[in-house]
Amino acid sequence: MLHQGWMEDIGTDIMDRVLSAGGRYDPGACTASDVDGALAKDVLDESDFGALLSPAASGMLEQIAERARSETARYFGNNISLFTPLYIANYCTNHCSYCGFNCENKIKRGKLAPDEIEAELSAIAATGLDDILLLTGDSRAASDVDYIGGAVRQAAGAFNTVGVEIYPLNTDEYAHLLECGAEYVSVYQETYDLPTYDKAHPAGPKRCFPYRFNAQERALRGGMRGVSFGALLGLGDFRRDAYCAGLHARLLQQRYPRAEVSFSVPRIRSFHNHPEGGAHSVGERQLLQVMLAYRLFMPFAGITISTRERAVFRDHAVGLCATRMSAGVRVGVGGHGAEQKGGEQFDISDPRGVGEIHSMLLSRGRQPVYSDITR
């Protein structure tokens, strides 16, 4: 799908560079010697990164994990940042095959009014959290930029750090949200394989692969402090998708060296009316391999582990490579300060509240971090 009239085309070359490298990447060609070579380096190149993601590395996770643990401690100490998402609307115009917000999925749709947003923010702030992520479905008509900007202003009045995970915007729109108080943007490409992407997005604005791909660069051009990357593991070949997401992040980091770059590693989850969803062939050991490879490839990048994953896996990951985790999560519209107003995006696996996550982190020698001290 080509850019629609309202979609900004910034003329960047990064998409072509990532897709070209992804097309050349052959995970099966990597050897144990390649993995050993990567582990012996202080700074990894893209071939080293590919080796760490390969099947050859799957039998060497203990060695990789030890190196990852060391790098995490070097750049982040024992700190784990805590946040929670707040869905303010779930209206959507896309037909994504893996998402509960799919416009054809029969769920309750809802949108929070300003007073309802205020109630949600107050309930979340009462838990001690100081970092919030605002989310919507992909509907410019139901949740336009002015509406999102208003929610950001409200959140910025109560939280030190405000991020958005919404539909992709143009540069000037990201600049507007920055003025409202947002500082970071999460956009996930889902898959970097074009045929798989087209099949998973049969209709809707999300079908435009280049516009979504370049969202992070537009956000940085708009002045945002940080951007997050990731692929929906299990939708396509997870090794190639993780490889492309890593290159995407590194190339933008090189172009915008002051940007704070982070990764998320979501696996496909079931959702209402589609209980057969799941992570397909991506097991927890493979998920951990992806996270460890990200840590060694970009040791200074944050890595978020979401409530899509089991508590025991999340608890293990924060000791090795994850630096940020969610707590007290609701994935429907609202539900923190009042009754949930709209249906869920996916099923979660870890329902623990902020207090439980806090206690777990302390028991594992980690320091829960509630406030962004860099601001």
Number of C-alpha atoms within 10 A of each C-alpha: 14 11 14 11 7 8 16 16 15 14 8 12 9 18 19 11 15 19 17 12 16 21 12 9 20 13 18 11 12 20 16 17 12 20 23 17 13 23 20 11 11 9 12 17 13 17 16 22 25 29 29 33 26 28 18 18 24 19 12 15 18 11 12 23 22 14 18 26 20 16 19 27 16 12 13 17 14 19 21 22 20 25 25 21 22 25 31 27 28 31 25 23 20 21 21 23 17 21 21 27 31 22 20 13 16 12 18 15 18 19 20 22 13 14 10 16 23 17 17 22 23 16 16 25 16 10 13 15 23 23 25 26 22 21 22 25 26 24 19 18 10 17 22 13 18 14 15 21 22 16 23 26 17 19 28 21 12 18 22 19 23 25 26 25 19 22 21 24 23 21 21 15 17 28 21 17 28 23 16 20 24 28 25 26 28 24 22 22 21 25 26 27 19 12 11 14 20 17 12 19 20 15 15 17 22 22 21 18 21 18 23 19 20 25 25 29 22 24 28 23 17 20 20 25 18 19 25 22 23 26 27 22 28 22 24 22 15 22 25 25 23 30 29 29 25 25 24 21 24 18 15 18 18 10 12 14 11 11 17 17 25 22 27 24 23 21 23 22 25 20 21 18 11 15 11 10 17 18 17 14 13 17 13 14 12 19 21 21 24 23 26 27 27 28 26 28 24 22 22 17 23 23 27 25 22 23 22 19 19 14 16 9 15 19 18 13 21 23 21 22 30 30 25 21 22 24 22 21 22 21 20 28 27 27 17 19 15 11 9 18 20 23 22 23 23 22 20 18 13 19 17 15 14 20 13 12 20 18 13 14 19 12 10 13 11 17 16 20 19 18 17 13 8 4 7
